Structure formats: structure tokens, C-alpha cells
Amino acid sequence: MHHITLANDIVEEAEKYGNIRAITLEVGELAKATPTQIKEGLAYLNEWDVNVVLKKAVVKCKCGHKGMPKIVDRSHDFIFFECPVCGEVPQVLEGDEIKILSVEKDE
């Protein structure tokens, strides 16, 4: 049900713009929920048209690697990733957020 909580937060933020009929989101590869989970949560809460753009993750490791992480495991509330070069936990530069890119309002 974690994705329902995230979806509810998105609904609350989007409704500040008025009566919404469609929304476009950017969901980071390392975000707390997958695009599918976010879409399911939003479908449970309302009847908006939901478009999701996946944002690839970029990490920086102390070994010098800058690029995509290796995702080791993803579970209900967490994602475990590491540097694909050395196996250490890198710093996330991009791809760990959920953002509202645009909303379409009912006229």
C-alpha cells in the first residue's frame, strides 16, 4: 500500500492546479515506487489519464564510475543498488525522484 500513499501525495499536489483530467509524471529508476505501482495507485484514487516517463538513474562512485547503477534488488519499500564497477554504494545524481511534469485541467 506504500504506492497508494505516494499516489495520494501526487493527487494532493496536482489538485492545487485545479480539476485535473490528465497528468504526466517523471518517475526515477531509483524512486520509491515503480511507474507501474504509481499508475496503479493513481488509478485506485481517481480516473485521470496518467502518462509516465521513466528517468534513468545516474550515479557517481568514489571509484570514478559515473553512469548507471547496478540494481541488485527491488522490494515493496526499498531498492538496493550498487556501483557496477566496484560494488560499493554510489551517490545518486539523478533518477531517484517522482516529479509532476504537466497537468491537463478540465475546462
Secondary structure, DSSP 8 states (H G I E B T S, - for coil): -HHHHHHHHHHHHHGGGSSEEEEEEEEETTSSS-HHHHHHHHHHH---EEEEEEE--EEE-TTS-EE--EEEEE-SS-EEEE-TTT-S--EEEES--EEEEEEEE--
